[in-house]
């Protein structure tokens, strides 16, 4: 092919690509599932697990460590307290949680159009959480900074497939631990107007999160509405520590939502069996949710579960294996029976780079989470290296899959247009549908379209640089950041938040532990 001809072809193709990329992706603030969750355990099996969890609570008990006020609160409610060990009369926890914990709540965003429903038939996708490292194809793996944190807040904001801005999307290690929560919460409120998660690493940091949010929203709004859903991890096996309890109490007193979430590495922090992990998860979560409801009846709680398998040879966490998926399906069903929203899932992997292993392992977690009816899907985008690393390219690839999933959970369209009988009558036997009025009316929206995958011919793909998925994602995240425009933020509110941060940082020591 001569250069002139090649130029014409490339120009036309480039124009078509530009037109496609300029299409605005329509997105709802959260997904609404039309299909019933997949159930893998019988009613009898779920009841058995519930009885076994009650046995743990009644006979073995749960430790509430270094938090005397929690022990007093639980004792007053009828629990048997011996030292830091709390034993609950059979059925006590379930009765308390079901009496006051909401089945569904609204997590309000600074922009009301972005507020989400948590619970019921809704699913929200949330970026990965807590990584001290970041990875991209240009610079490789490195410690995360506040610059990386802001980048991921911006990426979540501009992505139509992320419903929350996230929480500790990365750990900004260039800021002292004692102060970084202020910069993180401020970044969520400044660079995004989607819902977000608060800090949980100390009770006072949780309170700082509440106070900062109060400055960004209208006067009094935060005292009456849930604007944060924050992650409270159990110290599995069968213990809650003072740090998590203090943060949970601070949020509960302000009617902010908490996810009471056992973090389990099966074989180390729980038994190796699916039923054993599910039983212990239920017991730990019930104890945590009971505490929150006693602190403030009606405060939103989410039943959380994070369970991975482990290599019995090395002790390393493994992802993409069948057993955690079975745990996920089982615990999701237990949450529905309890009547509270459920958190689990994500795009989890052990791979260090966004490669085939990362994709395969991520799908082995993501699909069960989707089919089990997870309400709050943390770690939906960006997770690498067992959660130690947040990947720029991985974020884009995962978010793309979340976008495709939104079409899947919408189910089958049985409207007149969906039935397509007019098109079938028009074409008849032996013809094609390409030129029918129905196809022409639907061709732009008929099929979900990946923003990352390449479906060109080999020759077209080669001409465009022979890029693999990670390389294409590299260009996408850079373009997303280049196109980013900050949401509106009242100038007075911004100044108030900055003043608050300055005062609090002056009061806090510079500590990195």
C-alpha positions in Angstrom: 0.0 0.0 0.0 1.4 3.4 -0.9 1.8 6.2 1.7 -1.1 8.3 0.3 -3.5 5.4 0.5 -2.3 4.4 3.9 -2.8 8.0 5.1 -6.3 8.1 3.9 -7.1 4.8 5.6 -5.5 5.8 8.8 -7.2 9.2 8.8 -10.6 7.6 8.4 -9.9 5.1 11.0 -8.6 7.7 13.4 -11.8 9.8 12.9 -14.0 6.8 13.6 -12.0 6.0 16.8 -12.3 9.6 17.9 -16.0 9.6 17.3 -16.4 6.4 19.3 -14.3 7.7 22.2 -16.3 10.9 22.3 -19.5 9.1 23.1 -20.7 9.9 26.6 -21.0 6.8 28.7 -24.3 6.9 30.4 -24.2 5.6 34.0 -26.4 5.3 37.0 -25.1 6.2 40.4 -25.4 2.5 41.4 -26.4 -0.8 39.8 -29.9 -2.2 40.2 -29.9 -6.0 39.8 -33.0 -7.6 38.2 -31.9 -11.2 38.7 -32.1 -13.2 41.8 -28.9 -13.9 43.7 -27.4 -17.4 43.1 -28.0 -19.6 46.1 -25.6 -22.6 46.7 -26.5 -23.6 50.2 -29.9 -25.1 51.2 -32.1 -23.4 53.9 -31.2 -26.3 56.2 -27.5 -25.7 55.6 -27.7 -22.0 56.3 -29.7 -22.6 59.5 -27.0 -25.1 60.6 -24.3 -22.4 60.1 -26.4 -19.9 62.0 -26.7 -22.4 64.9 -23.0 -23.0 64.9 -22.3 -19.3 64.9 -24.6 -18.9 67.9 -22.7 -21.7 69.6 -19.4 -19.7 69.1 -21.0 -16.6 70.5 -22.6 -18.4 73.5 -19.8 -20.9 74.4 -16.5 -19.6 73.1 -17.2 -15.9 73.0 -15.6 -12.9 71.3 -12.8 -10.7 72.8 -13.4 -7.0 73.0 -9.9 -5.8 73.7 -8.8 -2.7 75.6 -12.2 -1.0 75.4 -13.9 -1.1 78.8 -16.9 0.9 77.7 -17.7 -1.7 75.1 -17.6 -4.4 77.8 -19.9 -2.3 80.0 -22.3 -1.7 77.2 -22.5 -5.3 76.2 -22.9 -6.4 79.9 -25.8 -4.0 80.4 -27.5 -5.5 77.3 -27.4 -9.0 78.8 -24.1 -10.5 77.6 -21.8 -12.5 80.0 -18.5 -10.6 80.4 -15.5 -12.3 81.9 -12.4 -10.1 81.6 -12.3 -9.1 77.9 -14.2 -12.2 76.8 -17.8 -11.6 75.9 -20.3 -14.5 75.6 -23.7 -13.8 74.2 -26.9 -15.7 75.0 -28.1 -17.7 72.1 -30.0 -15.5 69.6 -29.2 -12.2 71.4 -27.0 -10.7 68.7 -29.4 -11.6 65.9 -32.4 -10.1 67.9 -30.6 -6.8 68.5 -29.4 -6.4 64.9 -32.7 -7.3 63.3 -34.6 -4.9 65.7 -32.8 -1.7 64.7 -30.3 -2.1 61.8 -31.7 -0.8 58.5 -31.9 -3.2 55.6 -31.3 -0.4 53.1 -29.8 3.1 53.6 -28.8 6.0 51.4 -25.2 7.0 51.3 -25.4 10.6 50.4 -22.8 12.3 48.1 -21.8 15.9 48.1 -23.6 16.0 44.7 -27.0 14.5 45.4 -27.1 13.0 41.8 -24.3 10.7 42.9 -25.9 9.4 46.1 -26.1 5.6 46.3 -28.4 3.0 47.8 -26.6 0.4 49.9 -28.6 -2.8 50.4 -31.6 -4.4 48.7 -31.1 -5.0 45.0 -28.4 -2.4 44.6 -24.7 -2.9 44.0 -22.0 -0.2 44.3 -18.5 -0.5 42.9 -15.7 0.9 45.0 -12.0 1.2 44.3 -9.4 -0.9 46.0 -8.3 0.1 49.5 -5.2 0.4 51.7 -2.2 -0.3 49.3 1.1 1.2 50.4 2.5 0.7 46.8 1.4 1.8 43.4 2.3 0.3 40.0 2.2 1.6 36.4 4.0 0.5 33.2 6.1 3.6 33.1 7.7 3.6 36.6 6.9 0.1 37.9 6.3 -0.5 41.6 7.0 2.2 44.1 5.7 3.7 47.4 2.4 5.6 47.1 2.3 9.4 47.7 -0.5 11.9 48.2 -0.1 12.7 44.5 -1.0 9.1 43.7 -3.9 9.3 46.2 -5.3 12.4 44.4 -4.8 10.7 41.0 -6.9 7.7 42.0 -9.6 9.9 43.5 -9.7 11.8 40.2 -9.8 8.5 38.2 -12.7 7.2 40.3 -14.5 10.5 39.9 -14.3 10.5 36.1 -15.0 6.8 35.7 -18.7 6.2 35.1 -18.2 2.7 36.5 -17.0 3.6 40.1 -19.9 4.6 42.3 -17.8 5.7 45.3 -14.6 7.7 45.4 -13.3 5.1 47.8 -11.5 5.4 51.1 -7.8 4.8 51.7 -7.3 4.2 48.0 -3.5 4.1 48.6 -1.5 4.9 51.7 0.3 8.3 51.1 3.5 7.4 52.8 5.0 10.8 52.2 2.7 12.2 54.9 2.9 11.3 58.6 0.5 8.5 59.7 -0.8 10.9 62.4 -1.9 13.4 59.8 -2.5 11.7 56.5 -6.1 11.0 57.2 -6.8 14.7 56.9 -5.3 15.0 53.5 -7.1 11.8 52.3 -10.6 12.9 53.4 -10.0 16.4 52.1 -8.9 15.0 48.7 -12.2 13.0 48.5 -14.2 16.1 49.2 -12.2 18.4 47.0 -11.5 16.4 43.9 -14.7 14.4 43.8 -18.4 14.8 44.6 -19.1 11.0 44.8 -19.7 9.3 48.1 -16.6 8.3 50.0 -15.3 6.4 53.0 -13.8 7.8 56.2 -10.6 7.1 58.2 -10.7 4.3 60.8 -7.2 4.1 62.1 -8.1 5.8 65.4 -11.3 7.1 67.0 -10.1 10.7 66.8 -9.3 10.3 63.1 -12.8 9.0 62.5 -14.1 12.1 64.3 -11.9 14.3 62.1 -13.4 12.7 59.0 -16.9 13.5 60.4 -15.9 17.1 61.1 -14.3 17.6 57.7 -17.4 16.2 56.0 -19.6 18.5 58.0 -17.7 21.5 56.6 -18.2 20.3 53.0 -22.0 19.6 53.2 -24.7 22.0 54.1 -25.0 23.0 57.7 -26.3 20.2 59.9 -26.6 17.7 57.0 -24.0 15.3 58.3 -25.6 15.1 61.7 -28.8 13.8 60.2 -27.6 11.8 57.2 -25.1 9.1 56.3 -22.3 10.6 54.1 -19.6 7.9 54.9 -19.5 4.2 54.9 -16.3 3.1 56.6 -14.4 -0.2 57.0 -14.2 -1.7 60.5 -12.1 -5.0 60.4 -12.3 -7.6 63.0 -9.0 -9.0 64.5 -9.8 -12.5 63.5 -10.1 -15.0 65.0 -12.9 -13.9 67.3 -11.7 -10.6 68.5 -12.3 -6.8 68.1 -9.6 -4.4 69.0 -9.8 -0.9 70.6 -8.8 0.9 67.4 -11.6 -0.5 65.3 -14.2 -0.3 68.2 -13.3 3.4 68.8 -13.7 4.3 65.1 -17.0 2.3 64.9 -18.4 4.1 68.0 -17.5 7.5 66.6 -19.2 6.8 63.3 -22.2 5.2 64.9 -22.8 8.1 67.3 -23.0 10.4 64.2 -25.2 8.0 62.2 -22.5 7.2 59.8 -22.4 3.7 58.3 -19.8 1.1 59.2 -18.9 -2.2 57.6 -18.2 -4.8 60.2 -15.9 -7.0 58.3 -13.9 -10.1 59.5 -10.6 -10.2 57.5 -9.8 -13.9 57.2 -7.0 -15.9 55.7 -8.4 -19.4 55.9 -6.1 -21.9 57.5 -4.4 -19.2 59.6 -7.2 -17.0 61.0 -10.1 -19.4 60.5 -10.5 -23.1 59.7 -9.7 -24.4 56.3 -13.2 -25.4 55.4 -15.9 -23.2 53.7 -18.5 -23.9 56.4 -16.0 -23.2 59.2 -15.0 -19.8 57.6 -18.6 -18.8 57.0 -19.6 -19.8 60.6 -16.7 -17.8 62.2 -17.4 -14.8 59.9 -21.0 -14.7 60.9 -20.2 -14.9 64.6 -17.6 -12.1 64.4 -19.7 -9.8 62.3 -22.8 -10.3 64.5 -20.8 -9.4 67.6 -19.5 -6.2 65.9 -22.9 -5.2 64.5 -24.5 -5.8 67.9 -22.0 -3.4 69.5 -22.8 -0.7 66.9 -26.5 -1.0 67.4 -26.1 -0.8 71.2 -24.0 2.4 70.7 -26.7 4.0 68.5 -29.8 1.9 67.5 -30.5 2.4 63.8 -27.0 3.4 62.8 -26.4 1.8 59.4 -24.3 -1.3 59.4 -23.0 -3.5 56.6 -22.2 -7.2 57.1 -18.7 -7.5 55.7 -16.7 -10.5 54.6 -13.2 -10.8 53.2 -11.9 -14.3 53.0 -9.0 -15.7 51.0 -7.4 -19.1 50.8 -3.7 -19.6 51.5 -0.8 -21.6 50.1 -0.3 -24.4 52.6 3.3 -24.6 51.4 4.3 -20.9 51.8 1.5 -19.3 53.9 0.9 -16.6 51.2 -2.7 -15.5 50.4 -4.1 -16.9 47.2 -6.8 -15.5 45.1 -9.0 -16.9 42.3 -9.4 -20.3 44.0 -12.9 -21.9 44.4 -13.1 -21.9 48.2 -13.4 -18.2 48.8 -16.0 -17.9 46.1 -18.0 -20.6 48.0 -17.6 -18.6 51.2 -18.8 -15.5 49.4 -22.0 -17.1 48.1 -22.7 -18.6 51.6 -22.1 -15.4 53.6 -24.1 -13.3 51.2 -27.1 -15.6 51.8 -26.5 -15.3 55.6 -26.6 -11.5 55.3 -29.9 -11.6 53.4 -31.4 -13.9 56.1 -30.1 -11.4 58.7 -31.6 -8.5 56.8 -28.6 -6.1 56.4 -26.5 -5.0 53.4 -23.5 -7.2 52.5 -20.0 -6.2 51.5 -17.5 -8.5 49.9 -15.8 -9.2 46.5 -13.8 -7.1 44.2 -11.3 -7.8 41.5 -8.7 -9.6 43.6 -5.5 -11.2 42.5 -2.0 -12.1 43.7 -0.3 -11.1 40.4 2.2 -8.3 40.7 1.4 -6.8 37.2 -1.8 -6.5 35.1 -1.2 -9.8 33.2 -3.3 -12.9 32.4 -3.0 -14.2 36.0 -4.4 -10.9 37.3 -7.3 -11.1 34.9 -8.1 -14.7 35.6 -7.9 -14.4 39.4 -9.9 -11.2 39.4 -12.8 -12.7 37.4 -12.8 -15.6 39.8 -13.7 -13.2 42.5 -15.7 -10.6 40.6 -18.2 -12.9 39.0 -19.2 -14.7 42.2 -19.6 -11.3 44.0 -21.8 -10.2 41.2 -23.9 -13.3 41.2 -24.1 -13.5 44.9 -25.7 -10.1 45.1 -23.0 -8.2 46.9 -24.3 -4.7 47.8 -21.0 -2.9 48.6 -18.1 -4.2 46.4 -14.9 -2.9 47.8 -11.7 -3.5 45.8 -13.6 -3.4 42.6 -10.8 -1.7 40.7 -7.0 -1.5 40.9 -6.0 -4.4 43.2 -2.6 -6.1 42.6 -0.2 -8.2 44.7 -2.8 -9.3 47.3 -3.8 -5.7 48.0 -0.2 -4.4 48.6 -0.3 -2.5 45.3 -2.8 -0.3 43.5 -2.3 -0.5 39.8 -3.0 2.4 37.4 -3.6 0.1 34.4 -5.3 -2.5 36.6 -7.7 0.2 37.8 -8.7 0.9 34.2 -9.1 -2.7 33.2 -11.2 -3.5 36.3 -13.4 -0.5 35.9 -14.0 -1.5 32.3 -15.3 -4.9 33.5 -17.5 -3.2 36.1 -19.0 -1.2 33.2 -19.8 -4.4 31.3 -21.3 -5.9 34.4 -23.8 -3.1 34.7 -25.4 -4.3 31.5 -25.4 -7.9 32.6 -27.2 -7.3 36.0 -29.9 -5.3 34.2 -31.1 -8.7 32.9 -33.2 -9.4 29.8 -35.3 -6.7 28.2 -38.8 -8.0 27.5 -40.3 -4.8 26.3 -41.7 -4.6 22.8 -38.3 -3.4 21.5 -36.6 -6.2 23.4 -38.8 -8.8 21.9 -37.8 -7.5 18.4 -40.7 -9.3 16.7 -41.1 -6.5 14.1 -37.5 -7.1 13.0 -38.0 -10.8 12.8 -41.1 -10.4 10.7 -39.3 -7.9 8.4 -36.4 -10.1 7.7 -37.9 -13.5 7.4 -36.0 -16.7 6.6 -32.5 -16.6 5.0 -31.9 -12.9 5.1 -29.9 -10.6 7.5 -30.8 -8.0 10.1 -28.1 -5.4 9.4 -30.4 -3.0 7.6 -33.6 -3.4 9.5 -35.3 -0.4 11.1 -34.9 -2.2 14.5 -31.1 -2.7 14.1 -30.6 0.9 12.9 -32.6 2.2 15.9 -30.6 0.2 18.4 -27.1 -0.2 16.9 -25.5 2.4 19.2 -26.8 0.9 22.4 -27.4 -2.7 21.5 -24.3 -4.2 23.0 -22.1 -3.1 25.9 -18.7 -2.0 24.6 -15.4 -2.4 26.3 -13.3 0.7 26.5 -10.1 -1.4 26.8 -10.5 -4.5 24.6 -9.3 -4.5 21.0 -11.6 -6.2 18.5 -9.8 -5.0 15.3 -8.3 -7.3 12.7 -4.7 -8.4 13.3 -3.6 -6.1 10.6 -5.4 -3.1 12.1 -4.1 -3.9 15.6 -0.6 -4.2 14.3 -0.8 -0.9 12.4 -2.0 0.8 15.6 1.1 -0.3 17.5 0.4 -3.9 18.6 -0.6 -2.8 22.0 -1.8 -5.3 24.6 -4.5 -4.5 27.1 -2.2 -3.1 29.8 -0.6 -0.8 27.3 -3.9 0.5 26.1 -5.0 1.0 29.7 -1.8 3.0 30.3 -2.9 5.5 27.6 -6.5 5.6 28.9 -5.7 6.5 32.5 -3.3 9.2 31.4 -6.0 10.7 29.1 -8.6 10.4 32.0 -6.3 12.5 34.2 -5.6 15.0 31.4 -9.3 15.5 30.8 -10.2 15.7 34.5 -12.2 18.7 35.6 -12.9 19.3 39.3 -16.4 19.3 40.5 -17.9 22.5 42.0 -17.0 23.2 45.6 -18.1 26.2 47.6 -15.1 28.4 48.2 -16.1 29.1 51.8 -16.4 25.3 52.5 -13.0 24.7 50.9 -11.4 27.4 53.1 -13.1 26.1 56.2 -11.7 22.6 55.5 -8.2 23.9 54.9 -8.4 25.9 58.1 -9.6 22.9 60.0 -6.7 20.8 58.6 -4.1 23.4 59.5 -5.4 23.6 63.1 -5.5 19.8 63.5 -2.1 19.3 62.0 -0.6 21.8 64.4 -2.0 19.8 67.3 -0.8 16.4 66.1 2.8 15.1 66.3 4.6 13.9 63.2 4.5 10.1 63.6 5.0 7.4 61.0 3.5 4.5 63.0 
